[in-house]
Amino acid sequence: MCGERDVFERLFGIRAQGSTPRTEILAGIATFLASMYIIVVNPTVLSDAGVPFSSALTATVLVSFFGSVMMGLYAKNPILVAPGMGINALFAYTMVLGAGMEWQTALGCVFWAGVIFALLAAFNARQLVIDAIPAQLRYAIACGIGLFITTIGLVNAQFIVPNPVTVVGMASLDPVLVTFLIGFAVTAWLVVRNVPGALILGIVFTTLASVPIGRLWGDGSRYFPEGMASSTLVNFNGVFSMPDLSGLMALDLWGSLSVAYWPFIFVLLFTTFFDALSTFMGVFEAGNLKDADGNPRNIRRSMIVDASAALISGPLGTSPANAYVESAAGISQGGRTGLVAVVVAVLFLPFLFLSPLLSLVPAIATAPALILVGVFMMDPIRKIHWHQFDDAIPAFVAMVLIPFTYSITHGIAFGFLTFVIVKLAVGKTQEIKPTMWVLFALSLLLLLEG
């Protein structure tokens, strides 16, 4: 046992970070449980674009495994890397279905965007970006990501639903939502009582409480993709399924370099770069994982890992990988080191063969954990200068538009634009650093392209 602890200490410096192997492992489990939906959801989105579901599932697991292992062992940070939500929708619905691109060509665009991202990461371009973003916007981005995670949880639970009159609204209470609310109350109680592994225990409790749905009461069919609906929320659909490697190296490298596709490569690059950077800034700010200069810890290595994961995504057959905001679930459980990411990676890998088991944990079971992570991430809001409006307005715009647009990148882009415009309006041009002007132009271009 002592030997294992020594290995962990040499690799990750757990004691130096004030943690223990047990805490790190529990944190890894919490992150995995909060994000494992991607194993099924990403292939579901990509299959709409013609990518075979089984091959997209295999690619999702492989990218998540390799990206997270690299993050843990090289960058030493407790961050999951997996194919990103939102950017997979850009891939499927804008590039393939909207622009009529072949999915193999779209994978080629993913690859070239990854190449440029890797070059930017290698040459430390992110430092210029970090230095240009004022602390007030950093605090706002952290809070906005927290609100975004909470929104994801509420939407996954279908507590918040579309409403033609009010845009969104609360769903009618039924046995499923009552089970979710009970699960949320129990999870919140465990958190308040400082019970170790509170989020994991909450997920387990809510999963067990969901077993009767569709069997004794309620109907959970609306929680499944069309064509996969089941009245029961907790299902046993077998154990084994073989990996499908048909999407491996299916990308069209040269066809994707057509000038007509350059705008899509740019949008992929901008989105992956800023999603990664903003996730690191927000999650690390909330978790106080910062270096002596107040910057996100090991940020250069983290960006290189994120870029590498994005680079291998196309050849493996999926949309770009990115750092996951759900990593905050593990950090909130006390995770501080790269062991968290390695644990997550190890938990992903068996689902090359065991993906049917994912049906045992329903969306309403992980939703309470995601909502509470939003609470944990709101701490930086007290650092925003709310009575100095030229700081408060850009911060507020970024913070609220991240969840309202359901996009970290778009929320940050509007935050950048507002910051420059407000500072110009009050004559504080000295607060606009040269790189911020570049970010202003890129943000404007991104929004015009969108």
LODOTI-903914 format. One record per residue (C-alpha): x negated, y negated, z; residue in one letter. Coordinates in steps of 0.001 Angstrom, whole numbers, padded with zeros to 6 digits, always signed. Example, Ala and Ser with C-alpha at 12.3 -4.5 7.8 and 13.67 -1.06 7.14 Angstrom:
-012300+004500+007800a
-013670+001060+007140s
# end
This chain:
+000000+000000+000000m
-002828-002377+000882c
-004479-001563-002436g
-001324-002543-004329e
-001125-005803-002419r
-004759-006565-003245d
-004062-005970-006953v
-001057-008298-006844f
-003105-010901-005006e
-005957-010784-007522r
-003606-011026-010482l
-001095-013557-009200f
-002374-015212-006002g
+000881-014478-004218i
-000266-015329-000692r
-001842-018544-001920a
+001589-019573-003220q
+003225-018785+000118g
+005125-015766-001157s
+005117-011977-000797t
+005300-009129-003355p
+008768-008233-002077r
+010019-011785-002605t
+008526-011913-006097e
+010071-008582-007088i
+013503-009618-005778l
+013163-012894-007652a
+012349-011006-010851g
+015446-008846-010400i
+017566-011960-009846a
+016259-013585-013036t
+016852-010402-015019f
+020407-009980-013757l
+021176-013616-014567a
+019839-013332-018120s
+020298-009734-019239m
+023408-010778-021164y
+021023-011885-023936i
+020306-008235-024805i
+023835-007896-026169v
+024845-011496-026875v
+021882-012372-029114n
+022455-009366-031429p
+026157-010229-031504t
+025386-013752-032766v
+022742-012597-035255l
+024974-009832-036599s
+027389-012545-037785d
+024564-013620-040109a
+024083-010106-041444g
+021233-008960-039195v
+021963-005334-038201p
+023147-005355-034579f
+020937-002470-033467s
+017786-003946-035024s
+018510-007364-033484a
+018961-005687-030087l
+015606-003926-030436t
+013925-007196-031452a
+015538-009030-028534t
+014159-006538-026016v
+010684-006473-027566l
+010361-010255-027733v
+011645-010610-024161s
+009163-008000-022949f
+006083-009366-024696f
+006933-013023-024037g
+007592-012489-020340s
+004511-010302-019822v
+002350-012997-021418m
+003999-015651-019276m
+003303-013672-016112g
-000245-012515-016826l
-001628-015476-018787y
+000356-018516-017644a
+000968-017112-014122k
+004438-018646-013995n
+007795-017118-012933p
+009513-017832-016246i
+011454-015478-018490l
+010876-015844-022238v
+013559-014423-024541a
+015428-015310-027756p
+017136-018604-027040g
+020850-019202-026918m
+021919-022148-029051g
+019032-021770-031441i
+020371-018339-032386n
+023630-020062-033296a
+021645-022549-035411l
+020022-019580-037132f
+023276-017708-037770a
+025916-020359-038372y
+023961-023316-039780t
+021083-021759-041693m
+022598-018476-042921v
+026370-018938-043006l
+026333-022726-043440g
+023461-023224-045904a
+023831-019852-047618g
+020307-018742-046732m
+019477-015020-046659e
+018816-013882-043103w
+015397-012596-044149q
+014547-016093-045414t
+015802-017607-042174a
+013440-015271-040287l
+010634-016637-042461g
+011575-020172-041378c
+011428-018966-037772v
+007900-017701-038386f
+006595-020924-039953w
+008158-023028-037199a
+006361-020738-034741g
+003055-021277-036547v
+003352-025059-036245i
+004512-024753-032626f
+001462-022603-031842a
-000843-025229-033381l
+000782-028008-031377l
+000446-025953-028197a
-003166-025027-028906a
-004141-028655-029512f
-002380-029772-026321n
+000189-031983-028047a
+002565-031400-025140r
+000359-033519-022838q
+001015-036577-024979l
+004727-035847-024722v
+004628-035299-020956i
+002639-038484-020414d
+005143-040447-022484a
+008229-039290-020581i
+008829-041447-017482p
+009448-039780-014130a
+013044-041019-014056q
+013859-039059-017215l
+012066-035991-015846r
+014258-036030-012751y
+017346-036450-014910a
+016339-033580-017192i
+015938-031290-014173a
+019400-032210-012916c
+020901-031957-016400g
+019522-028449-016804i
+021013-027563-013425g
+024411-028813-014572l
+023929-026903-017823f
+023256-023652-015957i
+026350-024246-013838t
+028368-024888-016997t
+027092-021629-018495i
+028223-019804-015361g
+031686-021390-015401l
+032101-020662-019123v
+030850-017067-018764n
+033414-016546-016009a
+036012-018231-018254q
+036940-020426-015331f
+036534-023333-017757i
+038310-022806-021090v
+039147-024929-024163p
+042276-027053-023860n
+043788-028779-026920p
+045077-031660-024776v
+042203-032299-022357t
+039340-030736-024402v
+038503-028400-021510v
+040451-027231-018489g
+040706-024597-015813m
+042092-021221-016825a
+045192-019864-015144s
+044458-017795-012090l
+044700-014072-012693d
+043151-011000-011025p
+039890-011485-012938v
+039431-015111-011917l
+040444-014328-008345v
+037733-011645-008290t
+035228-014180-009630f
+036199-016732-006966l
+035872-014130-004219i
+032456-013170-005610g
+031445-016838-005683f
+032591-017354-002083a
+030670-014293-000871v
+027526-015299-002792t
+027735-018869-001446a
+028150-017509+002099w
+025057-015335+001660l
+023093-018342+000402v
+024249-020558+003274v
+023242-017829+005731r
+019792-017634+004088n
+020169-013904+003484v
+017145-012585+001523p
+018145-011650-002024g
+021451-013507-001664a
+021989-013963-005416l
+021284-010295-006161i
+023587-009137-003369l
+026269-011475-004723g
+025935-009956-008191i
+026175-006427-006762v
+029220-007336-004651f
+031052-009004-007545t
+030265-006068-009856t
+031751-003612-007354l
+034757-005871-006842a
+035272-005885-010635s
+035577-002096-010942v
+039389-002048-010401p
+039999-004653-013134i
+041700-002969-016067g
+042156+000163-013963r
+044359-000940-011090l
+045109-004553-011999w
+044163-007305-014427g
+042842-007278-017985d
+039244-008117-018850g
+039457-007828-022634s
+038900-011546-023240r
+035384-011265-021785y
+034124-009161-024684f
+033178-010068-028271p
+035841-009444-030888e
+035815-005809-031912g
+034295-004696-028604m
+037181-005628-026307a
+037987-003469-023306s
+040598-004046-020598s
+038109-002775-018010t
+035284-005123-017056l
+032912-002512-015648v
+032368+000251-018185n
+030187+003281-018563f
+029388+003638-022264n
+026709+006260-022019g
+023046+006030-021172v
+020807+006405-024226f
+020539+004701-027595s
+017541+004870-029902m
+015704+001672-030912p
+016173+000422-034474d
+013002-000942-036090l
+014563-001709-039475s
+014256-005468-038854g
+010516-005261-038254l
+008661-007405-040844m
+011887-007929-042817a
+011210-011675-043044l
+010706-013460-046362d
+007465-015360-045734l
+007013-017105-049062w
+010625-017726-050021g
+011114-019578-046740s
+008425-022111-047757l
+010691-023598-050412s
+010921-027383-050008v
+014691-027054-049559a
+014083-025172-046309y
+011586-027589-044763w
+014301-029500-042833p
+015383-026226-041204f
+011791-025427-040247i
+011526-028886-038682f
+014755-028482-036710v
+013641-025051-035477l
+010269-026500-034476l
+011728-029520-032704f
+014316-027450-030886t
+011931-024726-029702t
+009248-027242-028683f
+011545-029486-026671f
+013658-026672-025240d
+010449-025122-023915a
+008951-028353-022619l
+012170-029585-021027s
+012860-026210-019432t
+009399-026155-017868f
+009723-029754-016706m
+013208-029314-015286g
+012830-025917-013636v
+009384-026678-012252f
+010532-030047-010933e
+013442-028437-009104a
+011255-025586-007810g
+008337-027892-006950n
+005997-025776-009082l
+003652-028612-009937k
-000080-029194-010087d
-002085-031819-008232a
-001165-034449-010846d
+002555-033798-010476g
+002853-032061-013863n
+004450-028633-014389p
+002008-025957-013226r
-000148-024306-015914n
+001929-026114-018518i
-000615-025752-021342r
-000766-021984-020964r
+002999-021808-020573s
+003514-023690-023834m
+001008-021436-025612i
+002936-018389-024389v
+006242-019893-025479d
+004778-020711-028896a
+003339-017198-029230s
+006713-015673-028399a
+008390-017906-030979a
+005716-016901-033498l
+006357-013158-033124i
+010157-013546-033118s
+010504-013752-036903g
+008326-010723-037689p
+010161-008680-035046l
+013528-009671-036494g
+015189-012257-034248t
+015687-015995-033851s
+013035-017912-031866p
+012209-017031-028279a
+012131-019686-025615n
+011681-020192-021903a
+014957-019526-020099y
+016656-021901-017701v
+018065-018824-015950e
+014537-018377-014579s
+015718-020818-011926a
+017720-017944-010436a
+014501-016171-009477g
+012735-019363-008420i
+015699-020134-006188s
+015169-016726-004591q
+011630-017748-003670g
+009762-016597-006787g
+006531-018527-007207r
+004133-016501-009367t
+003725-014642-012631g
+004745-011391-010936l
+008349-012543-011325v
+007977-012711-015120a
+006236-009329-015244v
+009059-007746-013218v
+011596-009243-015630v
+009633-007894-018596a
+009485-004406-017093v
+013244-004483-016481l
+013913-005467-020106f
+011819-002715-021670l
+013948+000352-020734p
+016882-001189-022576f
+015225-000229-025840l
+016815+003103-024938f
+019336+002265-022196l
+021324-000653-023627s
+024724+001054-023002p
+024130+000621-019245l
+024438-003163-019630l
+028198-002737-019711s
+028121-001967-015991l
+027471-005620-014991v
+030220-007997-016195p
+029844-011706-016918a
+031877-012695-013854i
+029304-010941-011643a
+026360-013098-012741t
+028398-016320-013022a
+028355-017141-009254p
+024552-016920-009222a
+024260-019284-012197l
+026617-021806-010610i
+024663-021834-007361l
+021380-022242-009239v
+022836-025529-010462g
+023185-026597-006833v
+019539-025768-006154f
+018395-027814-009163m
+020181-031046-008219m
+017624-032089-005587d
+015694-034495-007915p
+018834-036620-008376i
+017981-038509-005184r
+014725-039728-006794k
+016487-041564-009627i
+016608-045370-009267h
+020398-045649-009471w
+020408-049374-008612h
+017882-050221-011351q
+020113-049856-014370f
+017430-049856-017055d
+016204-046636-015417d
+019581-045291-014335a
+021392-045529-017680i
+018900-043443-019771p
+018618-040955-016900a
+022404-040657-016667f
+022790-040224-020433v
+020234-037392-020531a
+021642-035725-017422m
+025286-035619-018514v
+024773-034959-022221l
+022704-031819-021632i
+025781-029951-020311p
+028371-031919-022320f
+026687-031206-025676t
+025795-027682-024495y
+022269-028397-025711s
+019155-029280-023749i
+017516-030647-026896t
+020385-032952-027869h
+020796-034258-024335g
+017098-035100-024119i
+017106-036664-027600a
+019913-039031-026593f
+018020-039756-023372g
+014920-040754-025339f
+016938-042961-027695l
+018751-044677-024832t
+015526-045246-022901f
+013846-047058-025793v
+016926-049119-026675i
+017581-050184-023063v
+013950-051066-022375k
+013858-053133-025583l
+017076-054894-024587a
+015679-055999-021203v
+012244-056906-022596g
+010288-054141-020850k
+008454-052933-023935t
+005321-052282-021868q
+007119-049293-020315e
+007527-047660-023743i
+004364-045666-024354k
+003180-045118-027954p
+004164-041445-027943t
+007686-042396-026857m
+008089-044293-030143w
+007238-041050-031959v
+009743-039177-029788l
+012316-041867-030558f
+011841-041363-034314a
+011882-037566-034020l
+015007-037651-031864s
+016770-039871-034376l
+015744-037568-037219l
+016915-034501-035321l
+020329-035989-034599l
+020741-037139-038220l
+019836-033649-039433e
+022282-032134-036939g
# end
